[in-house]
Amino acid sequence: MAVKKENSKTELARQLNISRASLYYKPKLPIKDLKLKAEIEKIMLKHRAYGHRRIAIALSVNKKRILRVMKLFNLKLQRKRRKPKKPKDLNQAPMAIPNLIAGTIIDDRNQVWASDFTYLPYFGKFIYVATIEDVFSRQVVGWGISLRHDVNLTASALMNAIENQYFLSPLVIHSDQGSEYRHKEYLNLLKSLGINPSMSQKASPWENGYQESFYSGFKLELGHPEIYPSLGELIEAIAYQIYYYNYERIHLALKCPPAVFVERCQFEEKKSFLIK
């Protein structure tokens, strides 16, 4: 019987035009793919907005392999929620303030800050969140929360950023042309701090793409605001989300979280100073 079994395998290999040893081969790739699938799922559980490129950086694996395994096991990024439109400033003439950062090479911290705000629906009302981002480090250096979108919201976010940066002001702060940034009190505050205002052209959100990109991931990772039963819990979640963005979330342009990038910059600055 053993001879007959061996002969049948030899015949099968001949019919398939493969070597007889191939019939005993057990591919290792599916096992490796299953292991990588588990690692990817672990990353996706913690970082809900991560696509294959961020996952590849986090796992130190080639991004093409990550993408192949994600497609193989149908691992999909959560669909981003549609961004709600902010109230439009109707019948207002364009500001004379130009876009100072277009075409500018930004090569240091506190050179250019980008500012914007968004709103979150919360049980029949809106919670407004304003943020200030250092364009070079991509770190959110300041933020504020209010039940109103007015000059107090944008000014409080700015002052929070300045306090967090040990009272250093940027050379330029960029925003859109919303009434909160066009307000005389806000512009006077910038003047008193020696900050040059810069504004995107009307209906040109891509000119403030740094903040547009931030809010896209922020809202997805925060989840719907009404999953937080109280306003205090929502504010705590917002604070954590900003911390997560700064200290844990990999930024594709930096290949690391913004706070880690800042630490590296500070280390290089100290090293350069000691050499001198």
C-alpha positions in Angstrom: 0.0 0.0 0.0 2.9 2.4 0.9 4.4 1.9 -2.6 1.1 2.6 -4.2 0.7 5.8 -2.1 4.2 7.0 -3.1 3.5 6.2 -6.7 0.2 8.2 -6.6 2.0 11.2 -5.3 4.7 10.9 -8.0 2.0 10.7 -10.6 0.1 13.7 -9.2 3.3 15.8 -9.2 3.9 14.7 -12.8 0.4 15.7 -13.8 0.7 19.1 -12.1 4.2 19.6 -13.7 5.8 20.3 -10.3 8.4 18.6 -8.2 7.2 15.9 -5.8 8.8 17.8 -2.8 6.3 20.7 -3.5 3.5 18.5 -2.3 5.0 18.6 1.2 5.6 22.4 1.2 3.8 24.4 3.8 3.9 28.2 2.9 5.1 30.4 5.7 3.7 33.7 4.3 0.0 33.1 5.5 1.3 32.6 9.1 3.4 35.8 8.9 0.4 37.7 7.4 -1.9 36.5 10.2 0.7 37.7 12.8 1.0 41.1 11.0 -2.8 41.3 10.8 -3.0 41.0 14.6 -0.3 43.7 15.0 -2.2 46.0 12.6 -5.5 45.5 14.4 -3.8 46.4 17.7 -2.5 49.7 16.2 -5.9 50.5 14.6 -7.6 50.0 17.9 -5.6 52.6 19.6 -5.1 55.0 16.6 -8.5 55.0 14.8 -7.4 57.5 12.1 -4.2 55.7 11.1 -3.9 54.7 7.5 -1.4 52.2 6.1 1.5 54.7 6.0 1.3 55.6 9.7 0.8 51.9 10.6 3.9 51.1 8.6 6.0 53.7 10.5 4.6 52.5 13.9 5.5 48.9 13.1 8.7 49.6 11.2 7.3 47.5 8.3 7.3 48.3 4.6 4.1 50.3 3.7 3.5 48.1 0.6 3.3 45.0 2.8 1.0 46.7 5.3 -1.3 47.8 2.5 -1.3 44.3 1.0 -2.2 42.6 4.4 -4.9 45.2 5.1 -6.5 44.5 1.7 -6.1 40.8 2.2 -8.0 40.8 5.5 -10.3 43.8 4.6 -8.9 46.0 7.3 -10.4 49.4 6.6 -9.8 52.8 8.0 -12.8 54.4 9.6 -14.5 56.7 7.2 -14.0 60.3 8.0 -17.0 62.3 9.0 -18.0 65.1 6.8 -16.7 68.4 8.1 -19.5 70.7 9.1 -19.4 74.1 7.5 -18.6 77.1 9.7 -20.9 80.1 9.6 -20.0 82.2 6.6 -19.2 85.9 6.8 -21.7 87.2 4.3 -21.5 90.6 2.6 -18.0 91.3 3.9 -15.4 92.8 1.7 -12.0 90.9 1.5 -9.5 92.1 4.1 -6.4 94.0 3.0 -4.3 91.6 5.1 -2.2 89.5 2.7 -1.2 85.8 2.9 2.3 86.2 4.3 3.1 82.5 4.4 2.5 81.6 0.7 5.8 80.5 -0.7 7.6 81.1 2.6 10.2 78.6 3.7 9.4 77.8 7.4 12.5 76.4 9.0 12.1 77.2 12.7 9.7 77.0 15.6 7.7 80.1 16.6 8.2 81.4 13.1 4.6 80.9 11.9 1.6 79.8 13.8 -1.7 78.7 12.1 -5.0 79.3 13.8 -8.5 78.2 13.3 -11.6 76.9 15.1 -14.3 74.3 14.6 -17.6 73.5 16.3 -19.0 70.4 17.8 -22.7 69.6 18.0 -23.7 68.8 21.5 -27.3 68.1 22.6 -28.9 71.0 20.7 -26.1 73.5 21.0 -22.5 73.9 19.7 -19.2 73.8 21.5 -16.5 75.8 19.8 -12.8 74.7 19.9 -10.0 77.0 18.7 -6.4 75.8 18.2 -3.0 77.3 17.5 -0.5 75.2 15.6 3.2 75.8 15.1 3.6 75.2 11.4 7.2 74.0 11.7 6.8 71.5 14.4 3.1 70.8 13.7 2.5 70.9 17.4 -0.7 72.3 18.8 0.8 75.0 21.1 -2.5 76.5 22.4 -6.2 76.0 22.4 -9.5 77.3 23.9 -13.1 76.2 24.3 -16.2 78.4 24.4 -20.0 78.3 23.9 -19.6 81.2 21.5 -17.5 81.8 18.4 -16.2 85.3 19.0 -13.0 87.3 19.5 -12.8 86.0 23.1 -12.4 82.4 21.8 -9.6 83.2 19.3 -7.8 85.6 21.7 -7.9 83.0 24.6 -6.4 80.3 22.3 -3.7 82.7 21.3 -2.8 83.7 24.9 -2.8 80.1 25.9 -0.3 79.4 23.2 2.0 82.2 24.2 1.9 81.1 27.9 2.7 77.5 26.8 5.6 78.8 24.8 7.1 80.6 27.8 5.7 83.9 26.5 7.4 83.7 23.1 5.4 85.1 20.2 5.6 84.0 16.6 6.6 86.3 13.8 3.4 85.6 11.9 0.0 84.1 12.8 -2.1 82.8 9.9 -5.9 82.4 9.8 -8.8 82.6 7.5 -10.9 85.7 7.1 -13.5 84.8 9.7 -15.0 87.7 11.7 -13.3 86.3 14.9 -9.9 87.0 13.3 -11.0 90.3 11.5 -12.2 91.8 14.8 -10.4 95.0 15.8 -9.7 93.8 19.3 -8.0 90.7 18.0 -5.9 92.6 15.5 -4.9 95.1 18.2 -3.9 92.2 20.4 -1.6 90.9 17.6 -0.1 94.4 17.2 0.6 94.8 20.9 2.4 91.4 20.9 4.5 92.3 17.8 2.8 89.5 15.7 2.1 90.1 12.0 -1.3 88.9 10.9 -1.6 86.7 7.8 -4.9 85.6 6.1 -6.0 83.2 3.5 -8.0 84.5 0.5 -11.7 84.3 0.7 -13.1 80.8 0.1 -9.6 79.3 0.0 -9.4 76.8 2.9 -6.4 75.0 1.4 -4.3 78.2 2.3 -4.8 77.1 5.9 -4.3 73.4 5.2 -2.4 72.8 8.4 -5.4 73.4 10.6 -7.8 71.8 8.1 -5.8 68.6 8.2 -5.6 68.7 12.0 -9.4 69.0 12.5 -10.1 66.2 10.0 -8.2 63.7 12.2 -9.3 65.3 15.5 -13.0 64.9 14.9 -12.6 61.3 13.7 -10.6 60.3 16.7 -12.7 62.2 19.2 -15.9 60.5 18.0 -19.3 62.1 18.1 -19.4 64.6 20.9 -22.7 63.3 22.3 -21.0 60.0 23.4 -19.8 62.0 26.3 -22.6 62.4 28.9 -21.5 65.7 30.4 -19.8 68.8 29.2 -17.0 68.2 31.6 -16.3 64.8 30.1 -16.4 66.2 26.6 -13.9 69.0 27.5 -11.6 66.3 29.2 -11.8 64.2 26.0 -10.9 67.2 23.8 -7.9 67.9 26.1 -6.8 64.3 25.8 -7.2 64.3 22.1 -4.9 67.3 21.7 -2.4 65.6 24.1 -2.7 62.4 22.0 -2.1 64.4 18.8 1.0 66.1 20.2 2.6 63.2 22.0 1.4 59.9 20.5 0.0 60.3 17.0 2.6 59.9 14.2 2.6 62.9 11.9 3.4 61.8 8.3 5.4 64.9 7.5 7.6 64.3 10.6 7.5 60.5 10.8 6.9 60.9 14.5 4.6 62.8 17.0 5.1 66.6 17.0 6.4 66.6 20.6 9.0 64.1 19.8 10.1 66.2 16.8 10.4 69.2 19.1 12.5 67.3 21.6 14.9 66.3 18.7 15.1 69.9 17.6 15.9 71.0 21.2 18.6 68.3 21.4 20.2 69.5 18.1 20.1 73.1 19.3 21.9 72.2 22.5 24.4 70.1 20.7 25.1 72.9 18.3 25.5 75.4 21.1 28.0 73.2 22.9 30.1 72.8 19.8 30.3 76.5 19.4 
